[in-house]
Amino acid sequence: MTFWIEHRAVAIAGMVGVVAMVGAGGWLLLRSHRGTSEAATTTAAAPASRPAPPTVDWPMYGLNQARTRYLPTDRVKPPFKLAWSYDAGHLMEYSPIVVGDTLYGIDNNGEAFALNARNGKPRWRRDVATLNASAPTYSDGRLYISNLEPGQIQALNAANGKVVWRHPLPGRSESSPLAVGNEVVAGCECGSVYAFNARTGQELWSTAVGGAVKASPAYDKGTVFVGDYGGQMTAMRASDGRVVWTASAGNSIYGTAAVAFGRVFAGDLGGGFHAWNESDGSSAWSTSTSGYVYSGATAAKTPDTPASVYFGSYDGTVYAFNARTGSERWTESASGPVSGAGSMIGDVFYAGDLKTTQTWGFRATDGKPVFQSRDGAYNPVISNGQRLFMTGYQVIYCLKPSHGRSINGFTAKSRNLAG
C-alpha cells in the first residue's frame, strides 16, 4: 500500500476545494483552473529593482544528490505575489523540478509534463504510467522517472517527453531516481536497490536491503544511502552496489535521507528521527516525536543559524534541531500532520500539512511563521533562485518576490486575485 493510497483520504477531507486569493486574513486562495494566468498587480513607490540573478537548477527531488533541500538565496523571500498558476488536473503528491526555463512534473495519474517556467505555458504532456508517486530527475537532456504501476524505471527525452527506454522492475517504485554520472539509481518495493546505465537502461547492479524501499536514494562521496521498510539504513558503493554499512532505525523508514555535515539524517514511522555518522553508520544522536515521521529531512546552515536539520511529523509539528548535537532549536505547529518533505529557501523553511492542506513558511532562526498559503499538503516548494514554485493539491503556483505590506507572506495588493 503506497503512502498516497494510505493517506489520500486525509488530504481530500482537509482540502478546501478550488482556491483564490482573498484579502480577509491574508489567505492565499488561488482560483484553480487548467492552464495559466498572469497576475497583474500595482505597487506604489516600490524600491528600484536589482538585475535579476541567474536562475539555479533544481534538477531532482531534494535539489541535489545529497537531498539536502536547501537553496541559499537572499532574493526569494516573502512577501510574494502570484505570477502564474497551472492546474495539473490530478493530485500532485510530489513537487516538480526546474531546469533552465523549464519546469518538469508528473502527477499521481502518471501524466508527465513540461511547462515554461517564465509563464506556465505547457510545452508537452504525456501519459507515461497509470500510477505514480515520485518526482522526475533531470540529467543530460533526459528525465528519469520511477513508477508504481507498472513498476518500472524509464527515461524520457526532456525536449518532447518521448520515451527513450523503459526497464521493468519486479515490484512497484515510488523512489525518485538518483542520477550519478552515467548511472540512474532507484529503489523498489521488492526490497532491492537498482542501478541502470543512464543512456541505455541496461541494469548495472542490484542490492537487496532490509525491506521494501519507498525512499529516494541519497548520494555523497561515492556512496548511496537509502532507508527501507525493514527499519534499516543502508550505505552502498555507487560503483557496484556493495554494502558499506547498515544501521537500524528500529522502525520502517519512508522518508528520503539528507546527507550533510558528515551525517545521514532520516526519520522513521515509529516517530523517531536519527543522525548516523556518514563514515561508518554509528549513531551520532536520535530523538523522538509523537507521530510518524514520513517527512524527508532538510539540512541547512543559513547565515544566521548553526548547522541544522528540519523536518515535520505526523503529530502536526515542525522541528528544528542542531545537526551536530541533536539539541532542539525550536518547534512550531503546522495545524495538521506533516507528511511530505519541506524545503529551506533562503532563511525560510516551507512545509505542508494534510489536515488543512496549507503551506507554511517558518523563519529559520526562531520558527516564527512568515508565510501561510491555503493550498499545499505534501512536498510544497522548490525554487530557481528567482521565483518560488509552490505545489498545491493539484495546482502549481509560481510566486514572485514583491514589495509592500505583507499579509501572511503575500503583498496586500495581491488581493485583486480574489473572486
C-alpha positions in Angstrom: 0.0 0.0 0.0 1.6 3.3 -1.1 1.7 6.4 1.0 -0.6 8.1 -1.5 -3.3 5.4 -1.2 -3.0 5.2 2.5 -3.3 8.9 3.2 -5.1 10.5 0.2 -8.4 10.4 2.1 -6.9 12.5 4.8 -5.8 15.2 2.4 -9.1 15.1 0.5 -11.0 15.6 3.7 -8.9 18.7 4.6 -8.9 20.1 1.1 -10.7 23.5 0.8 -11.7 23.0 -2.8 -11.0 25.5 -5.5 -8.6 28.2 -4.4 -8.5 32.0 -4.9 -6.6 34.7 -3.1 -8.7 36.7 -0.6 -7.7 39.7 1.5 -9.5 38.8 4.7 -6.9 37.3 6.9 -4.4 37.3 4.1 -5.0 33.8 3.0 -3.8 32.6 -0.4 -6.9 31.0 -2.1 -5.9 30.8 -5.7 -8.5 30.1 -8.2 -8.0 26.6 -9.7 -8.1 26.4 -13.5 -6.5 24.3 -16.2 -3.9 26.4 -18.0 -2.2 29.6 -16.8 -2.9 33.0 -15.6 -0.7 36.1 -15.2 -1.3 38.2 -12.1 -1.1 41.9 -12.8 -0.5 43.9 -9.6 0.5 47.5 -9.0 2.7 48.7 -6.2 3.3 52.2 -5.1 6.8 53.6 -4.6 8.5 50.2 -5.0 12.2 50.2 -4.5 14.3 50.2 -7.6 14.8 46.6 -8.7 18.2 45.0 -8.9 19.1 43.0 -12.0 17.6 39.5 -11.8 20.1 36.9 -10.7 20.8 34.0 -13.0 18.5 31.0 -12.4 19.6 28.0 -10.5 18.6 24.4 -11.5 16.6 22.2 -9.1 17.1 19.1 -11.1 15.9 16.3 -8.8 13.8 15.6 -5.7 15.6 17.2 -2.8 17.5 19.7 -5.1 20.8 17.8 -5.2 22.3 14.3 -4.9 22.6 14.6 -1.1 18.9 15.6 -1.0 19.6 18.5 1.4 16.7 20.6 0.1 18.4 23.9 0.9 18.8 26.7 -1.6 20.8 29.7 -0.3 19.3 32.9 -1.6 18.6 36.4 -0.3 16.2 37.2 -3.2 13.4 34.6 -2.9 11.5 35.5 0.2 8.1 36.9 1.4 6.2 38.8 0.5 5.1 37.2 -2.8 2.6 37.9 -5.5 1.2 35.3 -8.0 2.9 35.3 -11.4 1.0 32.3 -12.9 -0.7 29.0 -12.0 -1.1 25.7 -13.7 -3.8 23.1 -12.9 -2.4 19.6 -13.4 -5.9 18.1 -13.2 -4.9 15.4 -10.7 -3.2 15.0 -7.3 0.4 16.3 -7.3 1.9 14.5 -4.3 5.5 15.3 -5.4 6.8 18.7 -6.3 8.2 19.3 -9.9 11.7 20.1 -10.8 13.1 23.1 -12.7 16.0 23.2 -15.1 16.8 26.4 -17.0 13.5 27.9 -18.2 11.5 24.6 -18.0 9.5 23.1 -15.1 9.1 19.3 -15.3 6.5 17.4 -13.3 4.4 14.2 -13.1 1.0 13.8 -11.4 -0.2 10.8 -9.5 -2.1 9.5 -12.5 1.2 9.1 -14.4 0.9 12.2 -16.7 4.3 13.8 -17.2 4.5 17.4 -18.4 6.8 20.3 -19.1 6.0 24.0 -18.6 7.6 27.2 -19.5 8.9 28.3 -16.1 8.5 32.0 -17.0 4.8 32.0 -17.9 3.5 28.5 -17.0 2.5 27.6 -20.6 2.6 23.9 -21.4 5.4 22.6 -23.7 4.3 19.0 -23.7 2.3 16.5 -21.7 2.3 12.7 -22.0 0.8 9.6 -20.3 3.7 7.5 -19.1 2.2 5.4 -16.3 -1.1 4.6 -14.6 0.0 5.4 -11.0 2.9 7.5 -9.9 4.2 8.8 -6.5 7.7 10.2 -7.2 9.4 13.2 -8.7 11.3 13.2 -12.0 15.1 13.6 -12.2 16.8 15.6 -14.9 20.3 14.8 -16.2 21.9 15.5 -19.6 18.7 16.2 -21.6 16.7 13.3 -20.1 14.1 12.8 -17.4 14.3 9.7 -15.3 11.0 8.6 -13.6 10.1 5.6 -11.4 6.5 4.4 -11.4 4.2 2.5 -9.1 2.1 0.9 -11.8 3.5 -0.5 -13.9 6.6 -1.0 -11.7 9.4 0.4 -13.8 12.1 3.0 -14.3 12.0 5.0 -17.6 13.9 7.7 -19.4 12.2 10.4 -21.4 13.6 12.9 -23.8 13.2 16.1 -21.8 12.6 18.2 -25.0 9.4 16.4 -26.0 8.6 13.7 -23.4 9.1 10.8 -25.7 10.2 7.5 -24.1 13.9 6.7 -24.7 13.9 3.5 -22.7 11.9 1.6 -20.1 13.1 -1.1 -17.7 10.6 -3.2 -15.8 11.1 -3.9 -12.1 9.9 -6.9 -10.0 7.8 -4.6 -7.9 6.4 -1.1 -7.7 8.6 2.0 -7.2 8.0 5.4 -5.6 11.7 6.0 -5.2 12.6 9.2 -7.1 15.6 8.3 -9.2 19.2 9.4 -8.4 21.4 10.4 -11.3 25.1 9.9 -10.6 27.5 10.1 -13.5 26.3 7.5 -16.1 24.1 5.7 -13.5 20.5 6.0 -12.5 19.7 4.5 -9.1 16.3 3.8 -7.6 14.7 1.6 -5.0 11.9 -0.9 -5.4 9.1 -2.2 -3.1 10.6 -5.7 -3.9 13.3 -4.9 -1.3 16.2 -4.1 -3.6 18.0 -1.0 -5.0 18.8 -1.0 -8.7 21.3 0.9 -10.9 20.9 1.4 -14.6 23.0 2.7 -17.4 21.6 6.2 -18.0 21.9 6.1 -21.7 20.7 2.5 -22.5 18.7 1.4 -19.5 20.8 -1.7 -19.0 20.9 -3.0 -15.4 24.3 -2.5 -13.9 23.8 -3.9 -10.4 21.1 -4.6 -7.8 21.5 -4.9 -4.0 19.0 -6.4 -1.6 18.3 -4.3 1.5 16.3 -4.9 4.7 12.8 -4.3 3.3 10.6 -2.5 0.7 12.2 0.7 -0.5 10.0 3.7 -0.8 12.6 6.4 -0.1 14.7 8.0 -2.7 18.4 7.2 -2.6 20.8 10.0 -1.5 24.4 10.2 -2.5 27.7 11.7 -1.2 31.4 10.9 -1.8 30.8 7.7 -3.9 28.2 6.2 -1.6 24.5 5.8 -1.9 22.3 5.9 1.2 18.7 4.6 1.4 16.3 3.6 4.2 13.7 0.7 3.9 10.6 -0.7 5.5 12.6 -3.2 7.4 13.8 -0.2 9.5 17.4 -0.3 8.1 19.5 2.5 6.6 22.0 1.0 4.1 25.1 2.7 2.7 26.4 1.1 -0.5 29.0 1.9 -3.1 27.6 3.7 -6.1 30.0 1.9 -8.4 28.9 -1.6 -7.8 26.3 -1.7 -5.0 28.5 -3.3 -2.4 27.2 -2.7 1.1 29.5 -0.4 3.1 27.4 -0.4 6.3 23.9 -0.8 7.7 22.2 0.8 10.7 18.9 0.2 12.4 16.2 2.8 13.0 14.0 0.4 14.9 11.0 1.2 12.7 10.2 1.4 9.0 11.8 4.3 7.1 9.7 6.0 4.5 11.3 9.5 4.1 14.3 10.2 2.0 17.6 10.8 3.9 19.6 14.0 3.7 23.4 13.8 3.8 25.2 16.8 5.3 27.7 17.8 8.0 29.2 14.3 8.0 25.8 12.8 9.0 22.9 10.9 7.4 19.5 12.2 8.7 16.2 10.3 8.4 13.0 9.7 10.4 11.0 6.5 11.0 7.4 5.5 11.2 7.7 5.0 15.0 8.2 8.7 15.4 11.9 8.6 15.7 14.5 10.8 14.0 18.1 9.7 13.5 21.5 11.1 12.8 24.1 8.5 11.7 27.7 9.2 11.1 28.2 9.1 7.4 31.5 7.2 7.5 30.5 4.1 9.5 26.8 4.3 10.3 27.3 4.7 14.1 24.7 6.7 15.9 25.5 10.4 16.4 22.2 11.2 18.1 18.5 10.4 17.9 15.2 11.9 19.1 11.5 11.1 19.0 8.2 12.7 18.2 4.7 11.7 19.0 3.8 10.8 15.4 5.0 9.1 12.2 8.0 10.8 10.5 7.1 10.4 6.8 8.8 13.7 6.1 12.2 13.7 4.4 14.9 15.8 6.2 16.2 19.2 5.2 19.8 20.0 6.2 20.9 23.7 6.1 23.3 26.1 7.6 21.9 29.6 6.9 24.0 32.8 7.6 22.1 33.2 10.9 21.8 29.6 12.2 24.1 26.8 13.1 24.1 23.6 11.0 20.6 22.4 11.5 18.2 19.7 10.3 14.4 20.4 9.8 11.5 18.0 9.4 7.8 17.6 10.1 6.0 14.9 12.0 2.5 13.4 11.7 2.0 14.9 15.2 1.4 18.2 13.4 4.7 19.8 14.5 7.7 21.1 12.6 11.0 20.6 14.3 14.4 22.2 14.0 17.5 20.5 15.6 21.1 21.4 15.8 22.5 18.9 13.3 25.7 18.3 15.2 24.5 17.9 18.8 20.8 16.9 18.3 19.7 19.7 20.7 16.3 21.2 19.9 16.4 24.7 18.4 12.6 25.2 18.0 9.3 23.6 17.3 6.2 25.0 15.7 2.7 23.8 15.0 1.6 23.3 11.4 -2.1 22.7 12.3 -2.1 19.2 10.9 0.0 16.1 10.0 3.2 16.9 8.1 4.0 14.1 5.7 5.9 15.4 2.8 9.4 16.8 2.8 9.9 20.5 3.5 12.4 22.8 1.8 14.6 25.7 3.0 14.6 28.6 0.5 16.9 31.4 1.8 16.1 31.6 5.5 12.5 30.2 5.4 11.6 26.6 5.9 8.4 25.6 3.9 6.3 22.6 4.8 2.7 21.5 4.1 0.1 19.8 6.3 -2.5 17.3 5.4 -5.4 18.4 7.7 -5.8 21.9 6.4 -3.9 21.4 3.1 -1.9 24.6 3.7 1.7 25.5 3.0 3.6 27.1 5.9 6.8 29.1 6.0 8.8 29.2 9.2 11.8 31.5 9.8 14.9 29.5 10.2 16.2 31.5 13.2 13.3 31.0 15.6 10.5 29.2 13.8 8.2 32.2 13.6 5.6 31.7 10.8 6.2 34.2 8.0 4.2 32.5 5.2 0.8 30.9 5.1 -1.0 29.7 2.0 -4.3 27.9 1.7 -3.1 25.1 -0.6 -0.4 22.5 0.0 -0.4 19.1 1.7 2.7 17.1 0.5 6.0 18.4 -0.9 5.2 22.0 -1.4 8.1 24.2 -2.5 11.1 24.5 -4.9 12.9 27.5 -6.3 15.1 28.5 -9.2 16.7 31.4 -7.3 14.3 33.9 -8.8 10.9 32.6 -8.0 9.1 30.2 -5.7 7.2 27.3 -7.3 4.6 26.0 -4.8 2.7 22.8 -5.4 -0.8 22.7 -4.0 -3.1 19.7 -4.0 -3.2 19.7 -7.8 -2.1 23.2 -8.8 1.4 24.6 -9.3 1.8 28.2 -8.4 4.6 30.5 -9.5 5.2 33.1 -6.8 7.3 36.2 -7.5 9.0 38.2 -4.7 7.4 41.5 -4.3 7.3 44.7 -2.1 4.7 46.3 0.1 2.7 45.4 3.2 2.7 41.7 3.8 -0.3 39.7 4.9 0.8 36.1 5.8 3.6 36.4 3.3 1.7 38.0 0.4 1.5 41.6 -0.7 -1.7 43.2 0.4 -2.4 44.4 -3.1 -2.3 40.8 -4.3 -6.0 40.7 -3.1 -7.1 41.7 -6.6 -6.7 37.9 -7.4 -9.8 37.2 -5.3 -13.1 36.0 -6.7 
